[in-house]
Amino acid sequence: MKILVANLGSTSLKWRLFQFSGREEALLHKGGFERVVDYAKAIEDCFIELKQSGQIRDENDLAAVGFKTIMARGVNGCVRLDERVVQAMEAFNGIAPAHNPTYITGIRLFAKRMPQVALVGLFETAFYQWLPEAAVRYAVPEEWHELGVRRWVFMGPAINLLLSVRRNSSGGRGGGGRPRALCQ
């Protein structure tokens, strides 16, 4: 079984093609493009390289395409990427603005190109899905928890973006004149 793992950055596409047989795995091909502005072309060029290398004849040789997705509203773990999940990712574009929109574009392009191939995402938040309740709620006030706030992990750039948006939109204070905190 051949699985393509696609890593879509805000201006890049990198991939690895793996062959899985029982408990054995082998890396068959890896590549990538930087300074990507047209993801449809980058994906097309990825498949050209995979075909020229002799690792696939066409997209039907793939059992799945895997993605390291970031966040989606109400979705966690390793899931099949259907339109419902992609829309849940869109709901969190404001939280992951450097990653979610690019992944959404790529996922939809792969789905359109090869609707018969499974697209699977492993969300970064999956690492925290089995935390005990005490760890999820540690340092989160009860009133915040009732609003759905819990401990997750976010990348530094996302934190910096959220802080700068918050500062710029509220004159340095959290809105309503009350200080706000964003903790990592």
C-alpha positions as CSV (number, residue, x, y, z in Angstrom):
1,M,0.0,0.0,0.0
2,K,1.4,3.4,-1.0
3,I,0.6,6.5,1.1
4,L,1.6,10.0,0.1
5,V,2.2,12.4,3.1
6,A,1.7,16.0,2.1
7,N,3.0,18.9,4.2
8,L,1.6,22.2,3.0
9,G,3.2,25.3,4.4
10,S,2.1,28.8,3.9
11,T,4.5,29.0,0.8
12,S,5.6,25.4,0.3
13,L,4.6,21.9,-0.5
14,K,6.7,19.0,0.7
15,W,5.9,15.3,0.4
16,R,7.1,11.8,1.2
17,L,5.8,8.6,-0.5
18,F,5.8,5.5,1.7
19,Q,5.2,1.9,0.8
20,F,3.7,-0.2,3.6
21,S,3.7,-4.0,3.6
22,G,2.6,-5.7,6.8
23,R,4.8,-4.2,9.5
24,E,7.4,-3.0,7.1
25,E,7.6,0.5,5.7
26,A,9.9,2.0,3.1
27,L,10.4,5.6,2.0
28,L,10.1,5.5,-1.8
29,H,10.4,9.2,-2.7
30,K,10.5,12.6,-1.1
31,G,10.5,16.1,-2.6
32,G,9.2,19.6,-2.3
33,F,8.8,23.1,-3.6
34,E,9.4,26.4,-1.9
35,R,7.9,29.8,-2.7
36,V,4.6,28.2,-3.9
37,V,2.0,30.6,-5.0
38,D,-0.2,28.2,-7.1
39,Y,-0.9,25.0,-5.1
40,A,-2.8,23.3,-8.0
41,K,0.4,23.6,-10.1
42,A,2.6,22.5,-7.2
43,I,0.4,19.4,-6.7
44,E,0.5,18.7,-10.4
45,D,4.3,19.0,-10.4
46,C,4.5,16.7,-7.4
47,F,2.6,14.0,-9.3
48,I,4.8,14.6,-12.3
49,E,7.9,13.9,-10.2
50,L,6.3,10.8,-8.6
51,K,5.5,9.4,-12.0
52,Q,8.9,10.3,-13.5
53,S,10.6,8.6,-10.6
54,G,8.7,5.4,-11.4
55,Q,7.1,5.2,-8.0
56,I,3.5,5.6,-9.3
57,R,1.8,5.2,-12.6
58,D,-1.1,7.4,-11.7
59,E,-3.0,8.7,-8.6
60,N,-4.9,5.4,-8.4
61,D,-1.7,3.8,-7.1
62,L,-2.2,5.6,-3.8
63,A,-4.2,4.1,-1.0
64,A,-4.3,7.5,0.8
65,V,-2.9,11.0,1.2
66,G,-2.1,12.0,4.8
67,F,-1.9,15.5,6.2
68,K,-0.6,16.9,9.5
69,T,-3.6,19.2,10.0
70,I,-3.7,21.8,12.7
71,M,-7.1,22.5,14.3
72,A,-10.8,22.1,13.6
73,R,-13.9,23.0,15.6
74,G,-15.1,19.8,17.3
75,V,-12.7,17.5,15.5
76,N,-9.6,15.8,16.9
77,G,-7.4,12.9,16.4
78,C,-6.9,11.1,13.0
79,V,-9.9,11.4,10.8
80,R,-11.0,11.1,7.2
81,L,-11.0,14.6,5.6
82,D,-14.5,15.1,4.2
83,E,-16.2,18.4,3.5
84,R,-17.7,18.5,7.1
85,V,-14.2,18.3,8.6
86,V,-12.8,20.9,6.1
87,Q,-15.6,23.3,7.1
88,A,-14.8,22.7,10.8
89,M,-11.2,23.6,9.9
90,E,-12.4,26.8,8.2
91,A,-14.2,27.7,11.5
92,F,-10.7,27.9,13.1
93,N,-8.9,29.8,10.4
94,G,-8.7,32.7,12.8
95,I,-6.8,30.6,15.3
96,A,-4.5,29.0,12.8
97,P,-4.3,31.6,10.0
98,A,-0.8,30.6,8.7
99,H,-1.8,26.9,8.3
100,N,-5.5,26.1,8.1
101,P,-6.3,28.1,4.9
102,T,-3.3,26.5,3.0
103,Y,-4.3,23.0,4.2
104,I,-7.9,23.6,3.3
105,T,-6.9,24.6,-0.2
106,G,-4.6,21.6,-0.6
107,I,-7.1,19.1,0.7
108,R,-9.8,20.4,-1.6
109,L,-7.4,20.2,-4.6
110,F,-6.4,16.7,-3.8
111,A,-10.0,15.7,-3.3
112,K,-11.0,17.2,-6.7
113,R,-8.1,15.5,-8.4
114,M,-8.6,12.1,-6.9
115,P,-12.0,11.6,-5.3
116,Q,-11.5,7.9,-5.0
117,V,-8.4,8.2,-2.7
118,A,-8.8,8.6,1.0
119,L,-7.6,11.9,2.5
120,V,-6.7,11.6,6.2
121,G,-5.7,14.3,8.6
122,L,-3.9,13.9,11.9
123,F,-4.7,17.0,13.9
124,E,-2.0,18.5,16.1
125,T,-4.5,18.7,18.9
126,A,-4.5,14.9,18.9
127,F,-1.5,14.8,21.2
128,Y,-3.7,16.2,24.0
129,Q,-6.9,14.3,23.4
130,W,-6.2,11.7,26.1
131,L,-5.0,14.1,28.8
132,P,-6.6,13.5,32.2
133,E,-9.3,16.0,33.1
134,A,-7.1,17.6,35.7
135,A,-4.5,18.4,33.1
136,V,-7.0,19.8,30.6
137,R,-8.5,22.0,33.2
138,Y,-5.3,23.0,35.1
139,A,-5.1,26.8,35.5
140,V,-8.3,27.3,33.5
141,P,-10.9,29.1,35.7
142,E,-14.3,27.3,36.0
143,E,-16.1,30.1,34.2
144,W,-13.7,29.8,31.2
145,H,-14.1,26.0,31.2
146,E,-17.9,26.4,31.0
147,L,-17.3,28.5,27.8
148,G,-15.3,25.7,26.3
149,V,-11.8,26.8,27.1
150,R,-9.3,24.1,27.8
151,R,-5.5,23.6,27.5
152,W,-4.2,22.9,24.0
153,V,-0.9,23.5,22.3
154,F,-0.3,26.4,19.9
155,M,2.7,27.3,17.9
156,G,4.6,30.5,18.9
157,P,3.8,32.4,15.7
158,A,0.0,31.8,16.2
159,I,0.3,33.1,19.7
160,N,2.2,36.2,18.5
161,L,-0.4,36.8,15.8
162,L,-3.3,36.5,18.3
163,L,-1.6,38.9,20.7
164,S,-0.9,41.5,18.0
165,V,-4.4,41.3,16.7
166,R,-5.7,41.7,20.2
167,R,-3.4,44.7,20.9
168,N,-4.3,46.4,17.6
169,S,-8.0,45.9,18.0
170,S,-8.3,46.9,21.7
171,G,-5.7,49.6,22.3
172,G,-3.4,47.2,24.2
173,R,-6.1,45.9,26.5
174,G,-8.4,43.0,26.1
175,G,-11.6,44.8,25.0
176,G,-14.1,46.3,27.3
177,G,-11.2,47.9,29.2
178,R,-10.4,44.6,30.9
179,P,-7.0,43.0,30.6
180,R,-6.9,39.7,28.9
181,A,-4.3,36.8,29.0
182,L,-3.3,34.3,26.4
183,C,-1.2,31.5,27.9
184,Q,0.9,28.9,26.2
